[in-house]
Amino acid sequence: MNIMDFNVKKLAADAGTFLSRAVQFTEEKLGQAEKTELDAHLENLLSKAECTKLWTEKIMKQTEVLLQPNPNARIEEFVYEKLDRKAPSRMNNPELLGQYMIDAGNEFGPGTAYGNALIKCGETQKRIGTADRELIQTSAINFLTPLRNFIEGDYKTITKERKLLQNKRLDLDAAKTRLKKAKVAEARAAQLNTSQPEENNIMVNVSYVLNLLHVKWLKIWAEEVTKSEQEVRITQSEFDRQAEITRLLLEGISSTHAHHLRCLNDFVEAQMTYYAQCYQYMLDLQKQLGSFPSTFLSNNNQSSSTPVQSVSSPSVLASASASLPSVSNSIVTSGISELKSSSGSRKARVLYDYDAANSSELSLLADEVITVYSIPGMDSDWLMGERGNQKGKVPITYLELLN
């Protein structure tokens, strides 16, 4: 029974405190009560914390979008994370594209130029997909997790203590308001007319009763003032203590910024590694496909508004010529050797479109016939080509000598 009485009393006290805070808050909003202002340093720290929380949330969410553009996949990962279970492993977009390319290349035939190129591209896409997984994993551990820990941990603690500070301030201001009202009431009670008329005995008796009530009234308000003053001292102490706790927590925001700076450096390093890997993979792929013409890598140049510049480096062409089909290998045989050893010229059919890399080279169109010949000192991978009054160097891997 005593426990129940205690709970009822505590509940009533909490309800009274809540009502007092609500009244104080409402009167402050209506401009009918004074409000204790926080010091400028504490206000600046609160503003800095809010700003940090706002931008940390935005950066974290956009980083998640960058690393995983698929919103459904993000939701799935979030659900599995909350359930403390590992999400099922699935192929990412580069890996899926790579697998499609490899399957298509095998279907068309690895011995064909297009099939061989598809297989090589598919293998590279799969390597990029693996690098993408490593970037996501590294970024999640070194960048996203610290940001999320701040939002869900440190800032929640700051918010809790800030709410307590707000409640302590409302308690303090409510106590100040009650003290002010008690003092006003005490002053009014002291100014009551206590004169005693002497003519009428009845009036004397009434006056005597009024004086007794007046004395009791003064005592009541004196006690109320004393009680209110004590309450103000207590609430002021509690407010100052909570303000100090909140200030210490908020001053830790600077350490949070320093920690997030280190995490940002880790994120940048992970991105740098990822893009360097992708660049190297694509560079290797470009070298492998260097001997394939631009028609295999893009739409026909005649219908494209922005032609794709072909790789025309002789060393790349020479290294890639070994991967071409037997048709290309038959070009670099006796016919070319004959032509280079003689001073004559031959007709040649252009196999693929070719864009000249500079003014010393001649652009070519597939299936056209040009005149080719060799000049002393020319690189073994090139011949001189002529089309009317136009002439320039042309790569031998793009030509088929005619009889």
Disulfide bonds with the S-S distance in Angstrom:
none
